[in-house]
Amino acid sequence: MFAQPTDPALRKIEKKLEAGKRLDAEDGNHLYRTHDLLGLGVLAHGARLAANGRKAYYVYNQHINYTNICKNLCRFCAFGREADREGAYFMTLDDVEAALRCREAEPITEIHVVGGVHPDLPADYYFDLVRRIKKVRPHATVKAFTAVEIHHLAKLTGSTLADTFRRLKECGLEAMPGGGAEVFSPRIQEELFPRKIGADEWLEVMREAHRAGIRTNATMLYGHVETVEERVEHFLRLRALQDEVEGFMAFVPLAFHSKNTRLSHLPPTTGYDDLKTVAVARLLLDNFPHIKAYWVMLGLKLAQVALSFGADDMDGTIVEEKISHTAGAESPKGVSRSLLRGLIEEAGFEPVERDAFYGSVEGSAHAAHA
């Protein structure tokens, strides 16, 4: 693939990896600070091949962002609105069903559901939402609600997290996305999202989800005011929870888009930093099965390159994602399976259409023309 690492620090890390030793915070800081991007890519690509071979996954999914009304109003968010502000919206259960019926003829296998923390929604809405989706799409996996939304729901009902997950599972919830983690730093929470739950609460929700048998993803929002050290600490806390209660399926690096936020003065992330973050994630998160190149935030071209820097999943068809695009993401709002497969094949990998749990969808080899 690439030349071997030229940075002496990377060569030391390479020897550590070859000896089967786990990387620590100092190693993570070195990985981020190296200027040998291709050498870093070599290490991450090796870890990627060891974990997943040349397979690169994608899923036929649909996003439902049921409301942008939110009580948290984080400084980095362009999506959230107060209820009386222009552009605020809320989807009734009938609205959600209509959105699903519009694509009923498509072989969608995953429904991805996230929204704002609406201050006035009754608890029953969340349970009924999962039931309604499962009624319309009985064979699709319902992957719904971030840890932030689950924490809010548990408070609404006055129930424990364990009981909340039990009820949601009875309604049809099978998996969760990984949003709302941001960066696990009290400093950043105070500066950017003081109303939202912090690291300890986020991790506790995920711990209980995994104990309940609900598989989840995990994320990190990077490229705003965080330091390299804070990024690395974030990775290590995720890794520690995965060691404790294995339930994370994939890590999703989320490149910050500042347009239309209160941080609009910040420049966009660079391709250099994006590839570094994917690669560092693959090397530090040694117990995570998959690393995503989330094309919505990276763009399709860079996501394709990221497959050679540690990523093995390009997410999915999506249609219609609203959160990142509200913040200025210039990627399409949805793509076809044939385009995703073509990008994967052109990069030298084997496309695999998956379900929500990374099982191969039968007949995906013939999906290129769909």
N, C-alpha and C positions, 0 to 999 in steps of 0.2 A: 504493500500500500504506500506508505511514506518511508522516508529515511528514519533511522533510529534516532532517539533523542540526543540532542547536542548539549543541552543544559545539564551540568553536573548534578544539580539537585534532582532533575527528572531521572537521571541514570541511577541514582541511589534509590529513588522510589521504585524504579523498574526492578531492581534487585530485590527489594522488599516484597513486591508483588510476586516475583518468581519464586520466592521462598515461602509463599503462602501466608505472609504476615498481613495483618489488617492495618490500613492507613489510619493515622491519627490527625488531630487538629493541625499540628505543625506541617504534616505532609499536605493537608488540604490547602493551607496558606501558600505553600510552595507551588502547588499546582495552579493556583489562581495567579500567582505573581510571575510565573515563567513567561518569557517572550517566545519560547519555542512552541508555538501553537501546533505545528505539525508533529513534533515529538510528543506532545500531550495527546494529540489525536491517535498516535500509534498505541499508547498505553490504553486509552479508552476503547479503541477499536478491538484490541486484544481481549479486553474484558467483555465487550459486547459479543464477540464471536464465541467466547467460552460459555456465555450464558444462553445465547439464542442462535448461534450459527449465523447463517446468512438470511434468516427469515426476517421479514419486515412486515409488521401487522397494520391492518386498518379495519375499521368497523363501519357498517352501514347504520348510521344513527341519525336521530333527530333531536334537536335541542328545543326545549320548552322553557322560556324565561317568563314565568307566570306573572310577575310584577316587578316594577322598578321602584315602587314606593318603599322607602327604607328609613328606619329610625336611626341608623348608625352614621350615615353620611360621611364616610371616610374621605380624607383629603385626596387620596389617590384615585378616587372612583368617579367616573363620568356617567355611570349608569344610574345610580341612586337618585331619587327625587323625593321631596316632600309631597304629600298628597295633593296640595293645592297649587303646585308648581306646573308650569307649562311642560307638556311631554310626559307627565306622570300617567301610568296606566296600570290596569289590573285585569287579569283574565278570569272570568267566571269559569266554573266547571264546564259549562256548555261551550265557552270560547275555546277551552283546551281541547275538548272533544272535536270541535270543528277543525282545529289545526291538525289534529291527528287524522281525521277523516279525509282531509285534503290529500294526504299521502298514503291512504289506506292500501292502494294497489302496489306500493313499493315494498320490497322484502326487507324492511327495517328490523333490526334485531336488538336495538338498544334505544331507549328513550331517556335522554339526559335532562334532568329537571333541576334548575336552580333559579332563585329570585332574590329580591331584597327582603329585609326583615321588616315586613309590613306591621306597623304598630296596632292595627285594628282587626286583623284577620282572626277569626275564631279558630281554636285548635282543630275543630272538626274539618275545616277546610283542607288541612294537610292530609289527614287520613282519607277523606273523600277524594282528594286529588289522585292519590295513589290508586285507590279503588277504580276510579273512572278510567284512568290510563290503562289499567290492567284489563278492564272490561272491553275497551276498544282494541287493545293490542295484547291479547292474552299470551301470545308466544314471544313477545319481546321482553327483555329485561328492563325493569324500572330501576334506573340509577338516579336517585333523587336526593336532593337537599345536602348542602354543605354542613359541616360541623356547627357553623354559626346558626344556621336555621334549626338544626336539631336541638341545640342548646336552648334556643328561644322557645321551641315547641315544648320541651320538657318543663320550662318555667311556666308556660301558659297552662299546662295541665296539672301542675303541681306534682308531677310524677318523677320517679327516678329515671335516669337515662336508660337503665336496663328495661324498665317497664315501657318506656317510650319506644324503644326498639322492638320490643315484643309486639306491641300494637301495630307498628308500622309493617313488621314482617307479616302479620296476619292479614294486612291489607294488600300485600303484594310487593313491598319493598325488598329488593334483592342485593343492591349495591349502592355505594355512595361515591360522588365525585370528591375531589380533594381540595376544593377551594376554601378560602377564608383563612388559610394558615399565614399568609403574607410573609413576614420574617419574624422568627421567634426571638424578639428583642424587646424588653420593656421600654427601652429608649424610643424605639421606632413606634411601638404601640402608643406611647404618650404623644408623640409628635404627629402621627398620621391617622391613627384609628382609636382614639381614646374611648369611644362608646362600644367598641366591639370586644368580644372575648379575646383574651390573650393566649399565650402559648400553652400554659398549663391546662386551661379549660378546653382548648382545641384538642390537645393530646388526650385528655380524659374522654372526650366524646369518641374519638377514634378508638381508644382502648376498649370502651364499652361496645362499640360497633363490632369490633373484631371478636370480642368475647361472645357476642350474640350470633356470630357466624355470618356477619355482613362484611363482604370484602369492599375495600375502598381504594382510592388513589390518594396521593399526597401532592402538595404543590409548594412552591416558593415564588413569591413575586419579587423580582430583582430588577435593579437598574434605576433606583430612586435615590434614597438617602442612606442606604445600608452600607456597611463596610464589608470587606472581604472576610474578616474574622466573624462577623455576624452571619454571613452566608454559611460559612463552614460550621459554625455552631448549630445552625438550623439543620443542616444535613445530619450531623451527629445525633441530634435529639430524635430525628425521624428514625435513624438507624437503631437507636437504643430501644424505641418502642417496638420496632419490627422484631428485634431480638426477644423482647418480652412476650408479645402476643402477635404472632405472625398473621397479618391480615391485609397489608398493603400489596396491591397488585402492580402499580406503576407510580413512578414519580414524574410530575409534569412541571418543568421549569416554565414560568410565566414571565415573559419579557414585558416590562412596564411600558405602557403607552400613555403619554402625559396630556395629549390633546383633550381639551374640554374638561380638564381637572384643575384643582387648585395648585397643582404642581406643573402647570403648563410651561413654565420657564425651563424645565429640565429637558435636556436633549434626549432623543431616543437611544435605546441600547444599540451598540455596534454589532455587526456580524461577528467580530472577533470575540467580544464578550459573550455573545449568545452561544457560540460554539464551545468556548471555554466552560460555560456553565453546564452545558449538556455533558461534556467530557468529565468534569469534576464530579458531577452527580453520579455518572456511571462508576467511577472509581471509588468514591466514598460510600455510596449506597450499595455495598456488596451483597446485601441480603434482599434487595428489591429485584423482583424478576424482570421488570421492564422499565425503560426510560423513554418518555415520549418526546418527539419533535412536534410540538403543537403548532401546526402550520398556520392557524388563525393568528397567532401572535408573531411567529417567526417569518411568515410568508412562505409560499410553497417552495421557492428556490432554495432558501437557506435550510428549510426543513429537510429537503432532499439531501443536501450536503451533510446535515447533522447525522444522517444514517451512518456515515463513516467516522463520526466522532462520539460514538457510544449509544446513540438512540436506536431503538428497534421497532418503534411504533409511530405512525404518522396520524394517529387519532382516526378521524372518519369523515364522512360526507357532510355531516352537521346540519345544514339548512334548518333553521336560520339563526345563527348566533348573534346576539345583540350586545352583550356586555363589552367585549373588546372593541367591537366596531363603533360603539358610542364614544370610546376613547381614542378613536382615530386609526384603528387598524385598517390597513389598506388591502389586506388579503380579501379574496372572495368570501361571500357569506355561506357558500356551500360549493362542493365539487362532486364530480361523478366518481364512481368506482373505477371507471376506465382510466381517468386521469391519474388517480392515486396509484393504480397498478403500473401505469406507464412511467411515472416518476420513480417508483421503486425499482423497476426493471432497468431503467436507464442508469441508475446509480450502482447497478451490479448486485442487487439483492433479490430475494425470492418473495414476491408478494403473497401474503396470506390473509384472506378475509377471515376475521375472527368474530366470536361473540363477545359479550361483555366480560367474560372470564378467560379469554385468550384460547378458547377452544376453536378449532378450525371449523368454519361454516362449510358444510358439504356443498360441493358444486362451485366453490369460489374460483376454481381454475377456469370456469367458463363464464365468469362474471365480467370479463373485460368489456363486453359489448353492451352491458346493462346501463 
